[in-house]
């Protein structure tokens, strides 16, 4: 396995199901040794921000619904499963689950991608409040908010894998 292959295998999923970001960062000479969470995050975010709008939309669409069908079916990525469980989304009351399902459906119909929030440090009430607030955003504002949340999620995932630096 080459150094490139190793890097992509290790960091290709930091941006949910979007290994092209790690590939472009590596191929573009943006990765420096020693690897640090801050350095790799800066490189990956740079690639994400310069990707086409359609590519960025694809990254947003690669994220699962919060407490949605994939979670129920046990088909989340390991990172997403841990993140959602850490926020208590695997322990919703029937009423909370109904509200999340309603909001997920309305949000996807309005924006064309799932609601994305970095759940670390939040509980299900915080997440529900953010959901209810952000569903009123304009399409452009919400695209940028969701993209910023994706970047934050990537940073948190990298912090768990690498020294801060």
N, CA, C and O of each residue as an XYZ file, in Angstrom:
660
protein
N       0.842     -1.179      0.000
C       0.000      0.000      0.000
C       0.887      1.242      0.000
O       1.828      1.339      0.788
N       0.588      2.180     -0.876
C       1.379      3.406     -0.957
C       0.975      4.357      0.171
O      -0.047      4.162      0.829
N       1.794      5.382      0.379
C       1.471      6.397      1.383
C       0.145      7.080      1.034
O      -0.651      7.401      1.917
N      -0.079      7.295     -0.263
C      -1.327      7.909     -0.716
C      -2.515      7.006     -0.356
O      -3.509      7.466      0.205
N      -2.393      5.722     -0.686
C      -3.468      4.777     -0.380
C      -3.746      4.723      1.119
O      -4.902      4.675      1.540
N      -2.694      4.732      1.914
C      -2.835      4.694      3.362
C      -3.559      5.946      3.864
O      -4.449      5.856      4.709
N      -3.173      7.110      3.341
C      -3.806      8.362      3.747
C      -5.296      8.341      3.411
O      -6.132      8.701      4.240
N      -5.616      7.922      2.204
C      -7.019      7.905      1.766
C      -7.821      6.879      2.563
O      -8.971      7.132      2.920
N      -7.222      5.732      2.841
C      -7.915      4.727      3.650
C      -8.195      5.261      5.051
O      -9.249      4.989      5.626
N      -7.260      6.014      5.592
C      -7.397      6.510      6.959
C      -8.319      7.722      7.060
O      -9.056      7.857      8.037
N      -8.287      8.606      6.058
C      -8.998      9.881      6.173
C     -10.072     10.108      5.108
O     -10.714     11.158      5.095
N     -10.269      9.154      4.233
C     -11.245      9.299      3.156
C     -12.681      9.405      3.628
O     -13.532      9.922      2.904
N     -12.963      8.927      4.825
C     -14.315      8.994      5.347
C     -14.561     10.130      6.320
O     -15.658     10.254      6.866
N     -13.554     10.961      6.543
C     -13.717     12.080      7.473
C     -14.850     13.000      6.999
O     -15.656     13.467      7.803
N     -14.901     13.251      5.702
C     -16.059     13.901      5.093
C     -16.915     12.749      4.585
O     -16.537     12.070      3.631
N     -18.046     12.529      5.203
C     -18.909     11.354      5.046
C     -18.982     10.824      3.613
O     -19.457     11.522      2.717
N     -18.520      9.609      3.397
C     -18.594      8.921      2.097
C     -18.059      9.783      0.948
O     -18.592      9.731     -0.160
N     -17.022     10.568      1.200
C     -16.496     11.488      0.177
C     -14.972     11.428      0.113
O     -14.302     12.413      0.422
N     -14.417     10.274     -0.288
C     -12.959     10.141     -0.310
C     -12.265     11.070     -1.299
O     -11.055     11.274     -1.206
N     -13.014     11.635     -2.248
C     -12.377     12.544     -3.211
C     -11.712     13.726     -2.512
O     -10.751     14.291     -3.034
N     -12.205     14.099     -1.356
C     -11.617     15.235     -0.636
C     -10.215     14.871     -0.154
O      -9.281     15.652     -0.337
N     -10.057     13.714      0.451
C      -8.734     13.266      0.899
C      -7.815     13.043     -0.300
O      -6.633     13.380     -0.245
N      -8.348     12.480     -1.376
C      -7.542     12.250     -2.585
C      -6.995     13.560     -3.132
O      -5.802     13.665     -3.419
N      -7.851     14.547     -3.277
C      -7.412     15.842     -3.823
C      -6.437     16.556     -2.899
O      -5.496     17.199     -3.365
N      -6.655     16.447     -1.590
C      -5.731     17.080     -0.647
C      -4.357     16.450     -0.762
O      -3.349     17.155     -0.783
N      -4.310     15.132     -0.836
C      -3.029     14.435     -0.953
C      -2.371     14.747     -2.291
O      -1.195     15.106     -2.344
N      -3.139     14.608     -3.376
C      -2.603     14.831     -4.722
C      -2.203     16.280     -4.958
O      -1.335     16.563     -5.784
N      -2.837     17.202     -4.230
C      -2.534     18.620     -4.390
C      -1.358     19.091     -3.550
O      -1.043     20.281     -3.537
N      -0.707     18.172     -2.850
C       0.453     18.535     -2.042
C       0.091     19.323     -0.792
O       0.907     20.097     -0.291
N      -1.125     19.137     -0.282
C      -1.576     19.888      0.884
C      -1.319     19.171      2.202
O      -1.596     19.718      3.269
N      -0.790     17.947      2.139
C      -0.592     17.130      3.340
C       0.888     17.127      3.722
O       1.758     16.837      2.901
N       1.147     17.453      4.978
C       2.517     17.538      5.460
C       2.712     16.663      6.691
O       1.823     16.538      7.532
N       3.885     16.067      6.777
C       4.259     15.233      7.914
C       5.012     16.125      8.895
O       5.813     16.955      8.465
N       4.782     15.983     10.189
C       3.896     15.017     10.818
C       2.430     15.436     10.656
O       2.096     16.621     10.647
N       1.579     14.428     10.531
C       0.154     14.695     10.408
C      -0.396     15.184     11.747
O      -0.152     14.584     12.793
N      -1.132     16.270     11.691
C      -1.815     16.777     12.879
C      -3.280     17.003     12.517
O      -3.624     17.173     11.347
N      -4.122     17.001     13.521
C      -5.551     17.233     13.285
C      -5.754     18.590     12.617
O      -6.534     18.705     11.672
N      -5.069     19.601     13.095
C      -5.222     20.951     12.540
C      -4.744     21.011     11.091
O      -5.426     21.576     10.236
N      -3.589     20.439     10.813
C      -3.033     20.488      9.465
C      -3.864     19.720      8.451
O      -4.123     20.216      7.355
N      -4.281     18.516      8.808
C      -5.097     17.715      7.890
C      -6.470     18.374      7.711
O      -7.010     18.396      6.605
N      -7.029     18.907      8.796
C      -8.326     19.584      8.700
C      -8.244     20.774      7.739
O      -9.113     20.949      6.886
N      -7.208     21.581      7.881
C      -7.050     22.734      6.985
C      -6.978     22.285      5.536
O      -7.587     22.902      4.662
N      -6.243     21.224      5.277
C      -6.103     20.724      3.904
C      -7.436     20.216      3.363
O      -7.821     20.550      2.243
N      -8.132     19.418      4.148
C      -9.395     18.853      3.686
C     -10.454     19.937      3.508
O     -11.206     19.911      2.534
N     -10.518     20.879      4.429
C     -11.485     21.976      4.317
C     -11.189     22.821      3.081
O     -12.110     23.261      2.394
N      -9.917     23.047      2.797
C      -9.550     23.807      1.601
C     -10.090     23.133      0.339
O     -10.625     23.799     -0.547
N      -9.950     21.820      0.267
C     -10.466     21.076     -0.883
C     -11.987     21.149     -0.916
O     -12.570     21.380     -1.975
N     -12.633     20.957      0.221
C     -14.097     21.010      0.289
C     -14.607     22.369     -0.184
O     -15.560     22.436     -0.960
N     -13.990     23.437      0.270
C     -14.458     24.779     -0.076
C     -14.237     25.121     -1.546
O     -14.957     25.948     -2.105
N     -13.249     24.494     -2.173
C     -12.988     24.788     -3.591
C     -13.656     23.785     -4.531
O     -13.560     23.915     -5.752
N     -14.322     22.798     -3.970
C     -15.081     21.848     -4.792
C     -16.265     22.582     -5.417
O     -16.689     23.629     -4.927
N     -16.778     22.033     -6.480
C     -17.944     22.650     -7.120
C     -19.141     22.602     -6.170
O     -19.177     21.801     -5.236
N     -20.104     23.461     -6.422
C     -21.314     23.448     -5.582
C     -21.986     22.072     -5.634
O     -22.488     21.584     -4.622
N     -21.993     21.453     -6.815
C     -22.614     20.136     -6.960
C     -21.864     19.084     -6.131
O     -22.486     18.222     -5.511
N     -20.538     19.157     -6.120
C     -19.747     18.226     -5.302
C     -20.008     18.452     -3.809
O     -20.157     17.500     -3.044
N     -20.061     19.723     -3.408
C     -20.344     20.036     -1.997
C     -21.746     19.539     -1.617
O     -21.949     19.012     -0.524
N     -22.700     19.711     -2.520
C     -24.049     19.208     -2.292
C     -24.018     17.684     -2.132
O     -24.730     17.132     -1.293
N     -23.201     17.014     -2.928
C     -23.046     15.567     -2.801
C     -22.528     15.166     -1.433
O     -22.957     14.154     -0.878
N     -21.608     15.950     -0.883
C     -21.096     15.678      0.468
C     -22.223     15.862      1.484
O     -22.376     15.047      2.394
N     -23.000     16.913      1.337
C     -24.119     17.129      2.260
C     -25.112     15.969      2.163
O     -25.602     15.476      3.178
N     -25.397     15.548      0.951
C     -26.362     14.463      0.752
C     -25.838     13.117      1.241
O     -26.626     12.198      1.463
N     -24.522     12.982      1.411
C     -23.936     11.729      1.894
C     -24.169     11.531      3.395
O     -24.002     10.426      3.911
N     -24.556     12.603      4.091
C     -24.799     12.501      5.532
C     -26.156     11.861      5.792
O     -27.101     12.056      5.028
N     -26.244     11.093      6.876
C     -27.523     10.444      7.205
C     -28.481     11.418      7.879
O     -28.065     12.426      8.450
N     -29.766     11.101      7.803
C     -30.757     11.821      8.605
C     -30.436     11.585     10.073
O     -29.961     10.513     10.446
N     -30.693     12.577     10.897
C     -30.531     12.383     12.331
C     -31.683     11.531     12.840
O     -32.853     11.850     12.627
N     -31.335     10.451     13.509
C     -32.326      9.520     14.064
C     -33.273      9.013     12.982
O     -34.447      8.756     13.246
N     -32.756      8.873     11.766
C     -33.590      8.490     10.632
C     -33.532      7.011     10.301
O     -33.158      6.177     11.125
N     -33.918      6.712      9.058
C     -34.061      5.318      8.604
C     -32.764      4.520      8.711
O     -32.789      3.354      9.103
N     -31.635      5.134      8.368
C     -30.366      4.400      8.440
C     -30.029      4.022      9.882
O     -29.522      2.933     10.149
N     -30.317      4.934     10.798
C     -30.050      4.638     12.210
C     -30.914      3.475     12.688
O     -30.440      2.575     13.381
N     -32.177      3.510     12.312
C     -33.101      2.450     12.722
C     -32.659      1.107     12.143
O     -32.741      0.078     12.813
N     -32.191      1.123     10.897
C     -31.775     -0.111     10.233
C     -30.362     -0.532     10.610
O     -29.902     -1.589     10.178
N     -29.661      0.280     11.413
C     -28.294     -0.043     11.810
C     -27.291      0.114     10.687
O     -26.287     -0.598     10.653
N     -27.544      1.039      9.761
C     -26.696      1.190      8.580
C     -25.897      2.486      8.568
O     -25.431      2.901      7.507
N     -25.726      3.130      9.704
C     -24.900      4.325      9.781
C     -23.426      3.934      9.716
O     -23.061      2.809     10.056
N     -22.570      4.880      9.271
C     -21.137      4.638      9.420
C     -20.843      4.585     10.915
O     -21.621      5.095     11.721
N     -19.737      3.977     11.280
C     -19.381      3.867     12.697
C     -19.262      5.251     13.331
O     -19.718      5.458     14.455
N     -18.648      6.202     12.615
C     -18.533      7.564     13.151
C     -19.909      8.163     13.408
O     -20.158      8.707     14.483
N     -20.806      8.067     12.429
C     -22.144      8.645     12.591
C     -22.916      7.965     13.717
O     -23.621      8.627     14.479
N     -22.784      6.651     13.821
C     -23.475      5.928     14.882
C     -23.024      6.422     16.255
O     -23.848      6.706     17.124
N     -21.710      6.522     16.438
C     -21.170      6.979     17.717
C     -21.598      8.417     18.016
O     -21.954      8.744     19.147
N     -21.559      9.269     16.993
C     -21.920     10.670     17.188
C     -23.389     10.799     17.582
O     -23.725     11.525     18.518
N     -24.258     10.097     16.869
C     -25.686     10.182     17.185
C     -25.995      9.575     18.556
O     -26.801     10.118     19.312
N     -25.355      8.452     18.872
C     -25.568      7.831     20.180
C     -25.076      8.747     21.296
O     -25.713      8.840     22.345
N     -23.956      9.418     21.080
C     -23.417     10.326     22.083
C     -24.357     11.472     22.415
O     -24.311     12.014     23.519
N     -25.205     11.842     21.472
C     -26.179     12.909     21.689
C     -27.533     12.359     22.151
O     -28.482     13.120     22.335
N     -27.619     11.056     22.335
C     -28.860     10.455     22.806
C     -29.893     10.215     21.725
O     -31.050      9.929     22.032
N     -29.497     10.327     20.457
C     -30.469     10.153     19.380
C     -30.879      8.699     19.183
O     -31.823      8.409     18.447
N     -30.175      7.795     19.835
C     -30.565      6.387     19.784
C     -31.526      6.026     20.912
O     -31.920      4.868     21.056
N     -31.900      7.023     21.708
C     -32.783      6.791     22.855
C     -33.958      7.775     22.862
O     -34.369      8.238     23.926
N     -34.494      8.092     21.694
C     -35.608      9.031     21.603
C     -36.902      8.406     22.108
O     -37.125      7.203     21.971
N     -37.746      9.242     22.690
C     -39.095      8.791     23.026
C     -39.865      8.649     21.710
O     -39.446      9.196     20.690
N     -40.963      7.935     21.721
C     -41.771      7.838     20.492
C     -42.191      9.217     19.966
O     -42.216      9.435     18.754
N     -42.518     10.139     20.860
C     -42.910     11.481     20.442
C     -41.726     12.227     19.813
O     -41.889     12.904     18.798
N     -40.544     12.105     20.409
C     -39.360     12.748     19.840
C     -39.034     12.148     18.472
O     -38.695     12.869     17.534
N     -39.138     10.837     18.370
C     -38.849     10.193     17.089
C     -39.816     10.680     16.019
O     -39.403     10.935     14.888
N     -41.085     10.812     16.354
C     -42.081     11.320     15.407
C     -41.713     12.734     14.966
O     -41.787     13.051     13.779
N     -41.318     13.580     15.910
C     -40.954     14.968     15.562
C     -39.710     14.995     14.684
O     -39.678     15.736     13.702
N     -38.688     14.213     15.007
C     -37.490     14.156     14.163
C     -37.850     13.684     12.755
O     -37.343     14.230     11.775
N     -38.711     12.685     12.644
C     -39.122     12.175     11.336
C     -39.843     13.254     10.541
O     -39.579     13.426      9.351
N     -40.747     13.982     11.184
C     -41.461     15.082     10.512
C     -40.488     16.151     10.032
O     -40.572     16.616      8.896
N     -39.569     16.531     10.904
C     -38.596     17.568     10.546
C     -37.645     17.085      9.454
O     -37.345     17.835      8.525
N     -37.164     15.841      9.553
C     -36.292     15.302      8.505
C     -36.977     15.374      7.148
O     -36.371     15.804      6.167
N     -38.238     14.953      7.089
C     -38.984     14.947      5.825
C     -39.147     16.366      5.286
O     -38.881     16.619      4.111
N     -39.579     17.285      6.135
C     -39.789     18.672      5.704
C     -38.476     19.329      5.275
O     -38.435     20.067      4.291
N     -37.415     19.057      6.017
C     -36.109     19.654      5.733
C     -35.584     19.186      4.379
O     -35.145     19.997      3.563
N     -35.630     17.878      4.145
C     -35.125     17.335      2.877
C     -35.968     17.853      1.713
O     -35.426     18.166      0.653
N     -37.269     17.945      1.893
C     -38.119     18.481      0.827
C     -37.758     19.929      0.519
O     -37.767     20.335     -0.643
N     -37.441     20.706      1.540
C     -37.129     22.125      1.354
C     -35.726     22.347      0.790
O     -35.540     23.163     -0.112
N     -34.738     21.619      1.324
C     -33.345     21.923      0.988
C     -32.673     20.911      0.067
O     -31.680     21.248     -0.577
N     -33.178     19.689     -0.014
C     -32.592     18.693     -0.900
C     -31.414     17.932     -0.311
O     -30.711     17.219     -1.028
N     -31.197     18.078      0.982
C     -30.159     17.326      1.695
C     -30.606     17.214      3.148
O     -31.458     17.981      3.594
N     -30.032     16.254      3.899
C     -30.466     16.078      5.290
C     -29.950     17.186      6.208
O     -28.950     17.842      5.918
N     -30.646     17.375      7.304
C     -30.214     18.298      8.352
C     -28.900     17.786      8.925
O     -28.788     16.619      9.301
N     -27.908     18.667      8.988
C     -26.578     18.290      9.473
C     -26.191     19.223     10.609
O     -26.246     20.446     10.478
N     -25.807     18.631     11.705
C     -25.308     19.396     12.839
C     -24.236     18.558     13.526
O     -24.377     17.344     13.669
N     -23.171     19.217     13.947
C     -22.143     18.539     14.742
C     -22.737     18.334     16.129
O     -22.905     19.292     16.883
N     -23.052     17.092     16.465
C     -23.824     16.806     17.671
C     -22.984     16.754     18.946
O     -23.545     16.740     20.041
N     -21.668     16.727     18.834
C     -20.824     16.633     20.032
C     -21.122     17.812     20.968
O     -21.098     18.977     20.569
N     -21.401     17.464     22.213
C     -21.697     18.483     23.215
C     -23.157     18.915     23.243
O     -23.550     19.728     24.080
N     -23.958     18.378     22.337
C     -25.383     18.708     22.296
C     -26.197     17.514     22.781
O     -25.760     16.368     22.676
N     -27.375     17.794     23.308
C     -28.292     16.704     23.607
C     -29.453     16.785     22.622
O     -29.506     17.693     21.793
N     -30.367     15.850     22.713
C     -31.431     15.782     21.719
C     -32.332     17.013     21.744
O     -32.892     17.382     20.712
N     -32.483     17.653     22.896
C     -33.284     18.883     22.964
C     -32.580     20.025     22.242
O     -33.225     20.803     21.539
N     -31.260     20.134     22.408
C     -30.483     21.154     21.688
C     -30.597     20.951     20.178
O     -30.776     21.899     19.414
N     -30.488     19.683     19.772
C     -30.533     19.355     18.351
C     -31.911     19.653     17.779
O     -32.023     20.200     16.682
N     -32.935     19.306     18.499
C     -34.295     19.572     18.053
C     -34.540     21.077     17.933
O     -35.179     21.523     16.980
N     -34.042     21.856     18.880
C     -34.197     23.317     18.828
C     -33.469     23.892     17.609
O     -34.001     24.764     16.922
N     -32.247     23.402     17.339
C     -31.507     23.874     16.160
C     -32.242     23.497     14.881
O     -32.327     24.296     13.948
N     -32.763     22.296     14.843
C     -33.518     21.796     13.699
C     -34.706     22.723     13.419
O     -34.908     23.170     12.290
N     -35.485     23.001     14.464
C     -36.684     23.819     14.308
C     -36.352     25.251     13.906
O     -37.124     25.889     13.191
N     -35.224     25.754     14.355
C     -34.798     27.110     13.978
C     -34.294     27.142     12.537
O     -34.690     28.005     11.753
N     -33.421     26.198     12.195
C     -32.766     26.242     10.882
C     -33.696     25.900      9.728
O     -33.415     26.290      8.595
N     -34.777     25.198      9.965
C     -35.682     24.859      8.879
C     -36.311     26.124      8.285
O     -36.828     26.086      7.168
N     -36.273     27.230      9.011
C     -36.771     28.511      8.512
C     -35.762     29.291      7.696
O     -36.102     30.343      7.156
N     -34.530     28.811      7.588
C     -33.496     29.509      6.816
C     -33.805     29.512      5.326
O     -34.589     28.700      4.833
N     -33.169     30.447      4.619
C     -33.224     30.425      3.150
C     -32.353     29.272      2.660
O     -31.509     28.762      3.398
N     -32.563     28.869      1.417
C     -31.788     27.754      0.852
C     -30.292     28.063      0.856
O     -29.490     27.206      1.227
N     -29.907     29.270      0.450
C     -28.479     29.613      0.419
C     -27.875     29.652      1.815
O     -26.774     29.147      2.034
N     -28.598     30.253      2.762
C     -28.084     30.313      4.133
C     -27.932     28.919      4.719
O     -26.950     28.632      5.404
N     -28.899     28.055      4.452
C     -28.829     26.713      5.031
C     -27.741     25.875      4.371
O     -27.102     25.060      5.036
N     -27.522     26.063      3.076
C     -26.425     25.350      2.410
C     -25.108     25.702      3.105
O     -24.312     24.817      3.417
N     -24.883     26.989      3.345
C     -23.634     27.423      3.980
C     -23.554     26.959      5.435
O     -22.479     26.590      5.906
N     -24.674     26.974      6.145
C     -24.689     26.502      7.528
C     -24.379     25.009      7.587
O     -23.580     24.566      8.412
N     -25.013     24.240      6.710
C     -24.771     22.793      6.678
C     -23.317     22.501      6.299
O     -22.694     21.613      6.881
N     -22.776     23.236      5.334
C     -21.373     23.037      4.935
C     -20.436     23.336      6.106
O     -19.467     22.609      6.321
N     -20.714     24.393      6.860
C     -19.896     24.717      8.029
C     -19.991     23.611      9.081
O     -19.000     23.301      9.742
N     -21.155     23.025      9.238
C     -21.318     21.924     10.186
C     -20.533     20.685      9.736
O     -19.946     19.984     10.561
N     -20.525     20.422      8.427
C     -19.742     19.311      7.880
C     -18.257     19.520      8.199
O     -17.562     18.577      8.577
N     -17.779     20.747      8.046
C     -16.383     21.054      8.359
C     -16.101     20.839      9.844
O     -15.045     20.326     10.212
N     -17.038     21.226     10.683
C     -16.872     21.032     12.133
C     -16.843     19.536     12.472
O     -16.020     19.098     13.276
N     -17.734     18.760     11.865
C     -17.746     17.312     12.085
C     -16.405     16.712     11.677
O     -15.846     15.884     12.397
N     -15.896     17.125     10.536
C     -14.599     16.622     10.068
C     -13.499     16.955     11.074
O     -12.642     16.117     11.354
N     -13.518     18.161     11.612
C     -12.523     18.553     12.606
C     -12.596     17.696     13.865
O     -11.570     17.302     14.418
N     -13.804     17.415     14.308
C     -13.983     16.567     15.498
C     -13.502     15.141     15.232
O     -12.883     14.515     16.092
N     -13.789     14.643     14.050
C     -13.341     13.289     13.705
C     -11.814     13.231     13.634
O     -11.205     12.270     14.104
N     -11.205     14.246     13.053
C      -9.741     14.266     12.963
C      -9.107     14.403     14.345
O      -8.061     13.809     14.606
N      -9.723     15.171     15.221
C      -9.187     15.334     16.582
C      -9.161     14.014     17.322
O      -8.335     13.822     18.214
N     -10.050     13.104     16.969
C     -10.065     11.777     17.589
C      -9.020     10.845     16.988
O      -8.698      9.813     17.577
N      -8.485     11.203     15.811
C      -7.536     10.342     15.109
C      -6.088     10.793     15.206
O      -5.173      9.978     15.094
N      -5.876     12.087     15.413
C      -4.527     12.654     15.313
C      -4.227     13.598     16.482
O      -5.142     14.105     17.131
N      -2.928     13.828     16.744
C      -2.585     14.865     17.713
C      -3.021     16.236     17.185
O      -3.071     16.451     15.974
N      -3.333     17.154     18.091
C      -3.871     18.462     17.711
C      -2.935     19.239     16.795
O      -3.328     19.643     15.700
N      -1.702     19.450     17.236
C      -0.705     20.155     16.437
C      -1.139     21.476     16.022
O      -0.396     22.184     15.342
